[in-house]
């Protein structure tokens, strides 16, 4: 579970930075506290589905797309671990 929470935060940060926004700007657009957005991006809190929906809306995507990007990041990390394990053998 912790890995997914971290991947969610990384995904939110990547999308935010892709827009050229600060955490404060994303927080304002999603009606969240800036420090809470920072905690989400660092993977230190588990956002509710409502919070995920607010973030997705602020970023101009739907929640399904946001979660799909998290899944892609997780799959990418898993593939790298498998490749590293194969090299180590």
PDB file with one MODEL, atoms N, CA, C and O in Angstrom:
MODEL        1
ATOM      1  N   UNK A   1       0.829  -1.202   0.000  1.00  0.00           N
ATOM      2  CA  UNK A   1       0.000   0.000   0.000  1.00  0.00           C
ATOM      3  C   UNK A   1       0.866   1.255   0.000  1.00  0.00           C
ATOM      4  O   UNK A   1       0.559   2.225  -0.693  1.00  0.00           O
ATOM      5  N   UNK A   2       1.951   1.236   0.780  1.00  0.00           N
ATOM      6  CA  UNK A   2       2.800   2.417   0.871  1.00  0.00           C
ATOM      7  C   UNK A   2       3.358   2.806  -0.493  1.00  0.00           C
ATOM      8  O   UNK A   2       3.456   3.990  -0.815  1.00  0.00           O
ATOM      9  N   UNK A   3       3.724   1.802  -1.295  1.00  0.00           N
ATOM     10  CA  UNK A   3       4.253   2.088  -2.627  1.00  0.00           C
ATOM     11  C   UNK A   3       3.255   2.835  -3.488  1.00  0.00           C
ATOM     12  O   UNK A   3       3.627   3.760  -4.210  1.00  0.00           O
ATOM     13  N   UNK A   4       1.992   2.445  -3.420  1.00  0.00           N
ATOM     14  CA  UNK A   4       0.972   3.121  -4.215  1.00  0.00           C
ATOM     15  C   UNK A   4       0.793   4.558  -3.741  1.00  0.00           C
ATOM     16  O   UNK A   4       0.643   5.463  -4.561  1.00  0.00           O
ATOM     17  N   UNK A   5       0.806   4.776  -2.448  1.00  0.00           N
ATOM     18  CA  UNK A   5       0.645   6.134  -1.903  1.00  0.00           C
ATOM     19  C   UNK A   5       1.795   7.018  -2.383  1.00  0.00           C
ATOM     20  O   UNK A   5       1.588   8.173  -2.754  1.00  0.00           O
ATOM     21  N   UNK A   6       3.002   6.467  -2.371  1.00  0.00           N
ATOM     22  CA  UNK A   6       4.163   7.221  -2.863  1.00  0.00           C
ATOM     23  C   UNK A   6       4.044   7.482  -4.360  1.00  0.00           C
ATOM     24  O   UNK A   6       4.339   8.583  -4.824  1.00  0.00           O
ATOM     25  N   UNK A   7       3.614   6.472  -5.118  1.00  0.00           N
ATOM     26  CA  UNK A   7       3.439   6.645  -6.562  1.00  0.00           C
ATOM     27  C   UNK A   7       2.368   7.693  -6.864  1.00  0.00           C
ATOM     28  O   UNK A   7       2.508   8.474  -7.806  1.00  0.00           O
ATOM     29  N   UNK A   8       1.309   7.709  -6.073  1.00  0.00           N
ATOM     30  CA  UNK A   8       0.270   8.719  -6.251  1.00  0.00           C
ATOM     31  C   UNK A   8       0.872  10.114  -6.071  1.00  0.00           C
ATOM     32  O   UNK A   8       0.614  11.018  -6.866  1.00  0.00           O
ATOM     33  N   UNK A   9       1.669  10.277  -5.025  1.00  0.00           N
ATOM     34  CA  UNK A   9       2.296  11.571  -4.767  1.00  0.00           C
ATOM     35  C   UNK A   9       3.240  11.992  -5.874  1.00  0.00           C
ATOM     36  O   UNK A   9       3.240  13.150  -6.292  1.00  0.00           O
ATOM     37  N   UNK A  10       4.043  11.058  -6.347  1.00  0.00           N
ATOM     38  CA  UNK A  10       4.975  11.355  -7.444  1.00  0.00           C
ATOM     39  C   UNK A  10       4.192  11.761  -8.690  1.00  0.00           C
ATOM     40  O   UNK A  10       4.563  12.705  -9.386  1.00  0.00           O
ATOM     41  N   UNK A  11       3.120  11.049  -8.961  1.00  0.00           N
ATOM     42  CA  UNK A  11       2.297  11.355 -10.132  1.00  0.00           C
ATOM     43  C   UNK A  11       1.694  12.749 -10.024  1.00  0.00           C
ATOM     44  O   UNK A  11       1.723  13.513 -10.989  1.00  0.00           O
ATOM     45  N   UNK A  12       1.150  13.087  -8.864  1.00  0.00           N
ATOM     46  CA  UNK A  12       0.582  14.424  -8.669  1.00  0.00           C
ATOM     47  C   UNK A  12       1.663  15.478  -8.876  1.00  0.00           C
ATOM     48  O   UNK A  12       1.427  16.486  -9.542  1.00  0.00           O
ATOM     49  N   UNK A  13       2.844  15.255  -8.312  1.00  0.00           N
ATOM     50  CA  UNK A  13       3.936  16.223  -8.461  1.00  0.00           C
ATOM     51  C   UNK A  13       4.335  16.375  -9.932  1.00  0.00           C
ATOM     52  O   UNK A  13       4.531  17.493 -10.410  1.00  0.00           O
ATOM     53  N   UNK A  14       4.456  15.250 -10.649  1.00  0.00           N
ATOM     54  CA  UNK A  14       4.832  15.325 -12.062  1.00  0.00           C
ATOM     55  C   UNK A  14       3.796  16.092 -12.874  1.00  0.00           C
ATOM     56  O   UNK A  14       4.144  16.926 -13.711  1.00  0.00           O
ATOM     57  N   UNK A  15       2.533  15.808 -12.622  1.00  0.00           N
ATOM     58  CA  UNK A  15       1.470  16.511 -13.344  1.00  0.00           C
ATOM     59  C   UNK A  15       1.449  17.996 -12.999  1.00  0.00           C
ATOM     60  O   UNK A  15       1.260  18.843 -13.872  1.00  0.00           O
ATOM     61  N   UNK A  16       1.646  18.302 -11.723  1.00  0.00           N
ATOM     62  CA  UNK A  16       1.671  19.711 -11.295  1.00  0.00           C
ATOM     63  C   UNK A  16       2.829  20.446 -11.961  1.00  0.00           C
ATOM     64  O   UNK A  16       2.654  21.539 -12.499  1.00  0.00           O
ATOM     65  N   UNK A  17       4.011  19.836 -11.919  1.00  0.00           N
ATOM     66  CA  UNK A  17       5.181  20.464 -12.518  1.00  0.00           C
ATOM     67  C   UNK A  17       5.025  20.596 -14.028  1.00  0.00           C
ATOM     68  O   UNK A  17       5.512  21.554 -14.629  1.00  0.00           O
ATOM     69  N   UNK A  18       4.342  19.626 -14.640  1.00  0.00           N
ATOM     70  CA  UNK A  18       4.069  19.699 -16.066  1.00  0.00           C
ATOM     71  C   UNK A  18       3.217  20.911 -16.432  1.00  0.00           C
ATOM     72  O   UNK A  18       3.312  21.436 -17.542  1.00  0.00           O
ATOM     73  N   UNK A  19       2.391  21.345 -15.495  1.00  0.00           N
ATOM     74  CA  UNK A  19       1.569  22.544 -15.694  1.00  0.00           C
ATOM     75  C   UNK A  19       2.361  23.813 -15.380  1.00  0.00           C
ATOM     76  O   UNK A  19       1.921  24.919 -15.691  1.00  0.00           O
ATOM     77  N   UNK A  20       3.532  23.644 -14.762  1.00  0.00           N
ATOM     78  CA  UNK A  20       4.331  24.799 -14.359  1.00  0.00           C
ATOM     79  C   UNK A  20       3.801  25.487 -13.114  1.00  0.00           C
ATOM     80  O   UNK A  20       4.039  26.675 -12.899  1.00  0.00           O
ATOM     81  N   UNK A  21       3.072  24.723 -12.285  1.00  0.00           N
ATOM     82  CA  UNK A  21       2.455  25.285 -11.088  1.00  0.00           C
ATOM     83  C   UNK A  21       3.273  24.995  -9.849  1.00  0.00           C
ATOM     84  O   UNK A  21       3.993  23.999  -9.773  1.00  0.00           O
ATOM     85  N   UNK A  22       3.147  25.884  -8.882  1.00  0.00           N
ATOM     86  CA  UNK A  22       3.679  25.641  -7.545  1.00  0.00           C
ATOM     87  C   UNK A  22       2.672  24.775  -6.786  1.00  0.00           C
ATOM     88  O   UNK A  22       1.537  24.585  -7.223  1.00  0.00           O
ATOM     89  N   UNK A  23       3.117  24.257  -5.644  1.00  0.00           N
ATOM     90  CA  UNK A  23       2.183  23.522  -4.794  1.00  0.00           C
ATOM     91  C   UNK A  23       1.034  24.435  -4.370  1.00  0.00           C
ATOM     92  O   UNK A  23      -0.117  24.009  -4.289  1.00  0.00           O
ATOM     93  N   UNK A  24       1.362  25.678  -4.105  1.00  0.00           N
ATOM     94  CA  UNK A  24       0.331  26.630  -3.679  1.00  0.00           C
ATOM     95  C   UNK A  24      -0.731  26.821  -4.762  1.00  0.00           C
ATOM     96  O   UNK A  24      -1.922  26.892  -4.459  1.00  0.00           O
ATOM     97  N   UNK A  25      -0.305  26.902  -6.009  1.00  0.00           N
ATOM     98  CA  UNK A  25      -1.275  27.077  -7.084  1.00  0.00           C
ATOM     99  C   UNK A  25      -2.174  25.854  -7.228  1.00  0.00           C
ATOM    100  O   UNK A  25      -3.384  25.989  -7.405  1.00  0.00           O
ATOM    101  N   UNK A  26      -1.579  24.651  -7.150  1.00  0.00           N
ATOM    102  CA  UNK A  26      -2.399  23.443  -7.217  1.00  0.00           C
ATOM    103  C   UNK A  26      -3.365  23.394  -6.040  1.00  0.00           C
ATOM    104  O   UNK A  26      -4.529  23.027  -6.200  1.00  0.00           O
ATOM    105  N   UNK A  27      -2.883  23.762  -4.864  1.00  0.00           N
ATOM    106  CA  UNK A  27      -3.736  23.759  -3.673  1.00  0.00           C
ATOM    107  C   UNK A  27      -4.933  24.697  -3.865  1.00  0.00           C
ATOM    108  O   UNK A  27      -6.066  24.336  -3.545  1.00  0.00           O
ATOM    109  N   UNK A  28      -4.681  25.881  -4.381  1.00  0.00           N
ATOM    110  CA  UNK A  28      -5.771  26.836  -4.607  1.00  0.00           C
ATOM    111  C   UNK A  28      -6.767  26.304  -5.628  1.00  0.00           C
ATOM    112  O   UNK A  28      -7.978  26.412  -5.433  1.00  0.00           O
ATOM    113  N   UNK A  29      -6.266  25.735  -6.703  1.00  0.00           N
ATOM    114  CA  UNK A  29      -7.132  25.231  -7.773  1.00  0.00           C
ATOM    115  C   UNK A  29      -7.951  24.018  -7.329  1.00  0.00           C
ATOM    116  O   UNK A  29      -9.034  23.762  -7.855  1.00  0.00           O
ATOM    117  N   UNK A  30      -7.417  23.270  -6.350  1.00  0.00           N
ATOM    118  CA  UNK A  30      -8.117  22.066  -5.893  1.00  0.00           C
ATOM    119  C   UNK A  30      -8.823  22.275  -4.552  1.00  0.00           C
ATOM    120  O   UNK A  30      -9.401  21.339  -3.999  1.00  0.00           O
ATOM    121  N   UNK A  31      -8.774  23.495  -4.035  1.00  0.00           N
ATOM    122  CA  UNK A  31      -9.410  23.833  -2.760  1.00  0.00           C
ATOM    123  C   UNK A  31      -8.855  22.975  -1.623  1.00  0.00           C
ATOM    124  O   UNK A  31      -9.600  22.447  -0.797  1.00  0.00           O
ATOM    125  N   UNK A  32      -7.523  22.852  -1.602  1.00  0.00           N
ATOM    126  CA  UNK A  32      -6.827  22.114  -0.545  1.00  0.00           C
ATOM    127  C   UNK A  32      -5.779  23.017   0.082  1.00  0.00           C
ATOM    128  O   UNK A  32      -5.437  24.063  -0.471  1.00  0.00           O
ATOM    129  N   UNK A  33      -5.279  22.618   1.219  1.00  0.00           N
ATOM    130  CA  UNK A  33      -4.221  23.333   1.913  1.00  0.00           C
ATOM    131  C   UNK A  33      -2.880  23.022   1.245  1.00  0.00           C
ATOM    132  O   UNK A  33      -2.623  21.869   0.900  1.00  0.00           O
ATOM    133  N   UNK A  34      -2.019  24.031   1.057  1.00  0.00           N
ATOM    134  CA  UNK A  34      -0.735  23.833   0.403  1.00  0.00           C
ATOM    135  C   UNK A  34       0.133  22.809   1.117  1.00  0.00           C
ATOM    136  O   UNK A  34       0.788  21.996   0.464  1.00  0.00           O
ATOM    137  N   UNK A  35       0.151  22.833   2.432  1.00  0.00           N
ATOM    138  CA  UNK A  35       0.984  21.872   3.159  1.00  0.00           C
ATOM    139  C   UNK A  35       0.446  20.449   2.987  1.00  0.00           C
ATOM    140  O   UNK A  35       1.216  19.489   2.985  1.00  0.00           O
ATOM    141  N   UNK A  36      -0.866  20.318   2.844  1.00  0.00           N
ATOM    142  CA  UNK A  36      -1.463  18.999   2.611  1.00  0.00           C
ATOM    143  C   UNK A  36      -1.067  18.477   1.232  1.00  0.00           C
ATOM    144  O   UNK A  36      -0.768  17.293   1.076  1.00  0.00           O
ATOM    145  N   UNK A  37      -1.066  19.349   0.242  1.00  0.00           N
ATOM    146  CA  UNK A  37      -0.611  18.951  -1.096  1.00  0.00           C
ATOM    147  C   UNK A  37       0.843  18.469  -1.022  1.00  0.00           C
ATOM    148  O   UNK A  37       1.200  17.474  -1.653  1.00  0.00           O
ATOM    149  N   UNK A  38       1.666  19.164  -0.263  1.00  0.00           N
ATOM    150  CA  UNK A  38       3.059  18.742  -0.085  1.00  0.00           C
ATOM    151  C   UNK A  38       3.163  17.370   0.562  1.00  0.00           C
ATOM    152  O   UNK A  38       3.988  16.549   0.161  1.00  0.00           O
ATOM    153  N   UNK A  39       2.334  17.125   1.554  1.00  0.00           N
ATOM    154  CA  UNK A  39       2.329  15.816   2.218  1.00  0.00           C
ATOM    155  C   UNK A  39       1.884  14.718   1.249  1.00  0.00           C
ATOM    156  O   UNK A  39       2.425  13.613   1.272  1.00  0.00           O
ATOM    157  N   UNK A  40       0.914  15.016   0.411  1.00  0.00           N
ATOM    158  CA  UNK A  40       0.468  14.053  -0.603  1.00  0.00           C
ATOM    159  C   UNK A  40       1.615  13.746  -1.555  1.00  0.00           C
ATOM    160  O   UNK A  40       1.903  12.583  -1.836  1.00  0.00           O
ATOM    161  N   UNK A  41       2.268  14.791  -2.049  1.00  0.00           N
ATOM    162  CA  UNK A  41       3.351  14.605  -3.008  1.00  0.00           C
ATOM    163  C   UNK A  41       4.520  13.818  -2.420  1.00  0.00           C
ATOM    164  O   UNK A  41       5.224  13.119  -3.150  1.00  0.00           O
ATOM    165  N   UNK A  42       4.730  13.922  -1.130  1.00  0.00           N
ATOM    166  CA  UNK A  42       5.817  13.165  -0.478  1.00  0.00           C
ATOM    167  C   UNK A  42       5.377  11.768  -0.059  1.00  0.00           C
ATOM    168  O   UNK A  42       6.182  10.998   0.465  1.00  0.00           O
ATOM    169  N   UNK A  43       4.117  11.434  -0.281  1.00  0.00           N
ATOM    170  CA  UNK A  43       3.618  10.104   0.060  1.00  0.00           C
ATOM    171  C   UNK A  43       3.467   9.878   1.549  1.00  0.00           C
ATOM    172  O   UNK A  43       3.537   8.742   2.018  1.00  0.00           O
ATOM    173  N   UNK A  44       3.261  10.946   2.292  1.00  0.00           N
ATOM    174  CA  UNK A  44       3.160  10.843   3.754  1.00  0.00           C
ATOM    175  C   UNK A  44       1.733  10.730   4.263  1.00  0.00           C
ATOM    176  O   UNK A  44       1.509  10.401   5.427  1.00  0.00           O
ATOM    177  N   UNK A  45       0.770  11.003   3.392  1.00  0.00           N
ATOM    178  CA  UNK A  45      -0.636  10.883   3.773  1.00  0.00           C
ATOM    179  C   UNK A  45      -1.367  10.093   2.696  1.00  0.00           C
ATOM    180  O   UNK A  45      -0.938  10.041   1.543  1.00  0.00           O
ATOM    181  N   UNK A  46      -2.463   9.487   3.087  1.00  0.00           N
ATOM    182  CA  UNK A  46      -3.308   8.754   2.145  1.00  0.00           C
ATOM    183  C   UNK A  46      -4.511   9.643   1.844  1.00  0.00           C
ATOM    184  O   UNK A  46      -5.394   9.811   2.685  1.00  0.00           O
ATOM    185  N   UNK A  47      -4.540  10.211   0.638  1.00  0.00           N
ATOM    186  CA  UNK A  47      -5.656  11.097   0.317  1.00  0.00           C
ATOM    187  C   UNK A  47      -6.951  10.320   0.120  1.00  0.00           C
ATOM    188  O   UNK A  47      -6.944   9.174  -0.328  1.00  0.00           O
ATOM    189  N   UNK A  48      -8.047  10.957   0.459  1.00  0.00           N
ATOM    190  CA  UNK A  48      -9.361  10.347   0.239  1.00  0.00           C
ATOM    191  C   UNK A  48      -9.673  10.360  -1.252  1.00  0.00           C
ATOM    192  O   UNK A  48      -8.997  11.028  -2.034  1.00  0.00           O
ATOM    193  N   UNK A  49     -10.689   9.626  -1.628  1.00  0.00           N
ATOM    194  CA  UNK A  49     -11.141   9.613  -3.018  1.00  0.00           C
ATOM    195  C   UNK A  49     -11.639  10.995  -3.420  1.00  0.00           C
ATOM    196  O   UNK A  49     -11.497  11.391  -4.577  1.00  0.00           O
ATOM    197  N   UNK A  50     -12.216  11.727  -2.487  1.00  0.00           N
ATOM    198  CA  UNK A  50     -12.678  13.091  -2.764  1.00  0.00           C
ATOM    199  C   UNK A  50     -11.485  13.996  -3.059  1.00  0.00           C
ATOM    200  O   UNK A  50     -11.526  14.808  -3.984  1.00  0.00           O
ATOM    201  N   UNK A  51     -10.424  13.851  -2.268  1.00  0.00           N
ATOM    202  CA  UNK A  51      -9.215  14.643  -2.501  1.00  0.00           C
ATOM    203  C   UNK A  51      -8.596  14.299  -3.845  1.00  0.00           C
ATOM    204  O   UNK A  51      -8.180  15.193  -4.582  1.00  0.00           O
ATOM    205  N   UNK A  52      -8.529  13.015  -4.174  1.00  0.00           N
ATOM    206  CA  UNK A  52      -7.991  12.598  -5.474  1.00  0.00           C
ATOM    207  C   UNK A  52      -8.826  13.197  -6.605  1.00  0.00           C
ATOM    208  O   UNK A  52      -8.283  13.622  -7.625  1.00  0.00           O
ATOM    209  N   UNK A  53     -10.133  13.228  -6.423  1.00  0.00           N
ATOM    210  CA  UNK A  53     -11.020  13.810  -7.428  1.00  0.00           C
ATOM    211  C   UNK A  53     -10.765  15.307  -7.576  1.00  0.00           C
ATOM    212  O   UNK A  53     -10.734  15.822  -8.694  1.00  0.00           O
ATOM    213  N   UNK A  54     -10.583  16.002  -6.467  1.00  0.00           N
ATOM    214  CA  UNK A  54     -10.279  17.437  -6.511  1.00  0.00           C
ATOM    215  C   UNK A  54      -8.966  17.695  -7.239  1.00  0.00           C
ATOM    216  O   UNK A  54      -8.877  18.598  -8.070  1.00  0.00           O
ATOM    217  N   UNK A  55      -7.947  16.897  -6.924  1.00  0.00           N
ATOM    218  CA  UNK A  55      -6.649  17.077  -7.567  1.00  0.00           C
ATOM    219  C   UNK A  55      -6.743  16.819  -9.067  1.00  0.00           C
ATOM    220  O   UNK A  55      -6.222  17.591  -9.872  1.00  0.00           O
ATOM    221  N   UNK A  56      -7.406  15.736  -9.434  1.00  0.00           N
ATOM    222  CA  UNK A  56      -7.557  15.416 -10.858  1.00  0.00           C
ATOM    223  C   UNK A  56      -8.279  16.553 -11.582  1.00  0.00           C
ATOM    224  O   UNK A  56      -7.847  16.986 -12.650  1.00  0.00           O
ATOM    225  N   UNK A  57      -9.363  17.026 -11.009  1.00  0.00           N
ATOM    226  CA  UNK A  57     -10.109  18.120 -11.631  1.00  0.00           C
ATOM    227  C   UNK A  57      -9.266  19.374 -11.800  1.00  0.00           C
ATOM    228  O   UNK A  57      -9.309  20.027 -12.843  1.00  0.00           O
ATOM    229  N   UNK A  58      -8.508  19.702 -10.779  1.00  0.00           N
ATOM    230  CA  UNK A  58      -7.650  20.884 -10.848  1.00  0.00           C
ATOM    231  C   UNK A  58      -6.590  20.726 -11.938  1.00  0.00           C
ATOM    232  O   UNK A  58      -6.209  21.698 -12.591  1.00  0.00           O
ATOM    233  N   UNK A  59      -6.121  19.498 -12.125  1.00  0.00           N
ATOM    234  CA  UNK A  59      -5.095  19.216 -13.132  1.00  0.00           C
ATOM    235  C   UNK A  59      -5.686  19.048 -14.532  1.00  0.00           C
ATOM    236  O   UNK A  59      -4.951  18.872 -15.503  1.00  0.00           O
ATOM    237  N   UNK A  60      -7.002  19.103 -14.628  1.00  0.00           N
ATOM    238  CA  UNK A  60      -7.657  19.023 -15.929  1.00  0.00           C
ATOM    239  C   UNK A  60      -7.777  17.621 -16.493  1.00  0.00           C
ATOM    240  O   UNK A  60      -7.897  17.434 -17.704  1.00  0.00           O
ATOM    241  N   UNK A  61      -7.743  16.636 -15.606  1.00  0.00           N
ATOM    242  CA  UNK A  61      -7.899  15.247 -16.038  1.00  0.00           C
ATOM    243  C   UNK A  61      -8.976  14.599 -15.168  1.00  0.00           C
ATOM    244  O   UNK A  61      -9.377  15.158 -14.147  1.00  0.00           O
ATOM    245  N   UNK A  62      -9.436  13.426 -15.575  1.00  0.00           N
ATOM    246  CA  UNK A  62     -10.391  12.742 -14.711  1.00  0.00           C
ATOM    247  C   UNK A  62      -9.629  11.820 -13.765  1.00  0.00           C
ATOM    248  O   UNK A  62      -8.457  11.511 -13.982  1.00  0.00           O
ATOM    249  N   UNK A  63     -10.302  11.397 -12.737  1.00  0.00           N
ATOM    250  CA  UNK A  63      -9.653  10.595 -11.693  1.00  0.00           C
ATOM    251  C   UNK A  63      -9.146   9.261 -12.250  1.00  0.00           C
ATOM    252  O   UNK A  63      -8.135   8.738 -11.780  1.00  0.00           O
ATOM    253  N   UNK A  64      -9.833   8.718 -13.234  1.00  0.00           N
ATOM    254  CA  UNK A  64      -9.388   7.453 -13.842  1.00  0.00           C
ATOM    255  C   UNK A  64      -8.019   7.640 -14.479  1.00  0.00           C
ATOM    256  O   UNK A  64      -7.145   6.784 -14.342  1.00  0.00           O
ATOM    257  N   UNK A  65      -7.831   8.750 -15.169  1.00  0.00           N
ATOM    258  CA  UNK A  65      -6.539   9.036 -15.801  1.00  0.00           C
ATOM    259  C   UNK A  65      -5.446   9.202 -14.744  1.00  0.00           C
ATOM    260  O   UNK A  65      -4.335   8.702 -14.916  1.00  0.00           O
ATOM    261  N   UNK A  66      -5.756   9.894 -13.667  1.00  0.00           N
ATOM    262  CA  UNK A  66      -4.797  10.081 -12.581  1.00  0.00           C
ATOM    263  C   UNK A  66      -4.368   8.738 -11.997  1.00  0.00           C
ATOM    264  O   UNK A  66      -3.177   8.488 -11.814  1.00  0.00           O
ATOM    265  N   UNK A  67      -5.329   7.887 -11.710  1.00  0.00           N
ATOM    266  CA  UNK A  67      -5.003   6.577 -11.141  1.00  0.00           C
ATOM    267  C   UNK A  67      -4.276   5.691 -12.149  1.00  0.00           C
ATOM    268  O   UNK A  67      -3.411   4.902 -11.768  1.00  0.00           O
ATOM    269  N   UNK A  68      -4.617   5.814 -13.426  1.00  0.00           N
ATOM    270  CA  UNK A  68      -3.922   5.040 -14.465  1.00  0.00           C
ATOM    271  C   UNK A  68      -2.454   5.438 -14.537  1.00  0.00           C
ATOM    272  O   UNK A  68      -1.587   4.587 -14.730  1.00  0.00           O
ATOM    273  N   UNK A  69      -2.175   6.725 -14.382  1.00  0.00           N
ATOM    274  CA  UNK A  69      -0.780   7.167 -14.391  1.00  0.00           C
ATOM    275  C   UNK A  69      -0.027   6.621 -13.181  1.00  0.00           C
ATOM    276  O   UNK A  69       1.152   6.281 -13.285  1.00  0.00           O
ATOM    277  N   UNK A  70      -0.696   6.536 -12.046  1.00  0.00           N
ATOM    278  CA  UNK A  70      -0.083   5.926 -10.859  1.00  0.00           C
ATOM    279  C   UNK A  70       0.262   4.470 -11.139  1.00  0.00           C
ATOM    280  O   UNK A  70       1.342   3.998 -10.782  1.00  0.00           O
ATOM    281  N   UNK A  71      -0.653   3.770 -11.772  1.00  0.00           N
ATOM    282  CA  UNK A  71      -0.454   2.362 -12.109  1.00  0.00           C
ATOM    283  C   UNK A  71       0.718   2.199 -13.076  1.00  0.00           C
ATOM    284  O   UNK A  71       1.510   1.267 -12.933  1.00  0.00           O
ATOM    285  N   UNK A  72       0.836   3.092 -14.057  1.00  0.00           N
ATOM    286  CA  UNK A  72       1.948   3.034 -15.002  1.00  0.00           C
ATOM    287  C   UNK A  72       3.279   3.223 -14.286  1.00  0.00           C
ATOM    288  O   UNK A  72       4.254   2.534 -14.587  1.00  0.00           O
ATOM    289  N   UNK A  73       3.318   4.145 -13.351  1.00  0.00           N
ATOM    290  CA  UNK A  73       4.536   4.378 -12.582  1.00  0.00           C
ATOM    291  C   UNK A  73       4.896   3.138 -11.772  1.00  0.00           C
ATOM    292  O   UNK A  73       6.061   2.742 -11.723  1.00  0.00           O
ATOM    293  N   UNK A  74       3.906   2.527 -11.140  1.00  0.00           N
ATOM    294  CA  UNK A  74       4.139   1.323 -10.356  1.00  0.00           C
ATOM    295  C   UNK A  74       4.660   0.189 -11.237  1.00  0.00           C
ATOM    296  O   UNK A  74       5.590  -0.519 -10.852  1.00  0.00           O
ATOM    297  N   UNK A  75       4.070   0.016 -12.409  1.00  0.00           N
ATOM    298  CA  UNK A  75       4.509  -1.035 -13.328  1.00  0.00           C
ATOM    299  C   UNK A  75       5.928  -0.782 -13.812  1.00  0.00           C
ATOM    300  O   UNK A  75       6.712  -1.720 -13.959  1.00  0.00           O
ATOM    301  N   UNK A  76       6.258   0.455 -14.056  1.00  0.00           N
ATOM    302  CA  UNK A  76       7.604   0.825 -14.483  1.00  0.00           C
ATOM    303  C   UNK A  76       8.629   0.494 -13.400  1.00  0.00           C
ATOM    304  O   UNK A  76       9.700  -0.035 -13.696  1.00  0.00           O
ATOM    305  N   UNK A  77       8.301   0.805 -12.156  1.00  0.00           N
ATOM    306  CA  UNK A  77       9.206   0.494 -11.045  1.00  0.00           C
ATOM    307  C   UNK A  77       9.372  -1.009 -10.880  1.00  0.00           C
ATOM    308  O   UNK A  77      10.477  -1.487 -10.619  1.00  0.00           O
ATOM    309  N   UNK A  78       8.288  -1.755 -11.028  1.00  0.00           N
ATOM    310  CA  UNK A  78       8.337  -3.206 -10.914  1.00  0.00           C
ATOM    311  C   UNK A  78       9.224  -3.794 -12.011  1.00  0.00           C
ATOM    312  O   UNK A  78      10.031  -4.684 -11.745  1.00  0.00           O
ATOM    313  N   UNK A  79       9.079  -3.303 -13.228  1.00  0.00           N
ATOM    314  CA  UNK A  79       9.897  -3.793 -14.342  1.00  0.00           C
ATOM    315  C   UNK A  79      11.373  -3.517 -14.091  1.00  0.00           C
ATOM    316  O   UNK A  79      12.216  -4.361 -14.393  1.00  0.00           O
ATOM    317  N   UNK A  80      11.699  -2.352 -13.545  1.00  0.00           N
ATOM    318  CA  UNK A  80      13.104  -2.038 -13.232  1.00  0.00           C
ATOM    319  C   UNK A  80      13.656  -2.968 -12.171  1.00  0.00           C
ATOM    320  O   UNK A  80      14.803  -3.404 -12.259  1.00  0.00           O
ATOM    321  N   UNK A  81      12.829  -3.282 -11.147  1.00  0.00           N
ATOM    322  CA  UNK A  81      13.288  -4.206 -10.098  1.00  0.00           C
ATOM    323  C   UNK A  81      13.544  -5.588 -10.674  1.00  0.00           C
ATOM    324  O   UNK A  81      14.520  -6.243 -10.308  1.00  0.00           O
ATOM    325  N   UNK A  82      12.673  -6.037 -11.575  1.00  0.00           N
ATOM    326  CA  UNK A  82      12.847  -7.352 -12.195  1.00  0.00           C
ATOM    327  C   UNK A  82      14.128  -7.359 -13.027  1.00  0.00           C
ATOM    328  O   UNK A  82      14.895  -8.321 -12.981  1.00  0.00           O
ATOM    329  N   UNK A  83      14.359  -6.297 -13.779  1.00  0.00           N
ATOM    330  CA  UNK A  83      15.567  -6.218 -14.589  1.00  0.00           C
ATOM    331  C   UNK A  83      16.818  -6.199 -13.727  1.00  0.00           C
ATOM    332  O   UNK A  83      17.808  -6.851 -14.058  1.00  0.00           O
ATOM    333  N   UNK A  84      16.786  -5.461 -12.630  1.00  0.00           N
ATOM    334  CA  UNK A  84      17.942  -5.426 -11.729  1.00  0.00           C
ATOM    335  C   UNK A  84      18.177  -6.771 -11.084  1.00  0.00           C
ATOM    336  O   UNK A  84      19.323  -7.184 -10.907  1.00  0.00           O
ATOM    337  N   UNK A  85      17.107  -7.462 -10.729  1.00  0.00           N
ATOM    338  CA  UNK A  85      17.249  -8.794 -10.133  1.00  0.00           C
ATOM    339  C   UNK A  85      17.839  -9.774 -11.141  1.00  0.00           C
ATOM    340  O   UNK A  85      18.647 -10.627 -10.773  1.00  0.00           O
ATOM    341  N   UNK A  86      17.448  -9.664 -12.398  1.00  0.00           N
ATOM    342  CA  UNK A  86      17.978 -10.545 -13.434  1.00  0.00           C
ATOM    343  C   UNK A  86      19.451 -10.280 -13.659  1.00  0.00           C
ATOM    344  O   UNK A  86      20.220 -11.216 -13.875  1.00  0.00           O
ATOM    345  N   UNK A  87      19.859  -9.018 -13.611  1.00  0.00           N
ATOM    346  CA  UNK A  87      21.265  -8.665 -13.790  1.00  0.00           C
ATOM    347  C   UNK A  87      22.097  -9.197 -12.624  1.00  0.00           C
ATOM    348  O   UNK A  87      23.224  -9.653 -12.812  1.00  0.00           O
ATOM    349  N   UNK A  88      21.531  -9.135 -11.423  1.00  0.00           N
ATOM    350  CA  UNK A  88      22.262  -9.566 -10.226  1.00  0.00           C
ATOM    351  C   UNK A  88      22.497 -11.074 -10.202  1.00  0.00           C
ATOM    352  O   UNK A  88      23.413 -11.551  -9.532  1.00  0.00           O
ATOM    353  N   UNK A  89      21.683 -11.812 -10.921  1.00  0.00           N
ATOM    354  CA  UNK A  89      21.811 -13.283 -10.900  1.00  0.00           C
ATOM    355  C   UNK A  89      22.931 -13.759 -11.729  1.00  0.00           C
ATOM    356  O   UNK A  89      23.168 -14.963 -11.815  1.00  0.00           O
TER     357      UNK A  89
ENDMDL
END
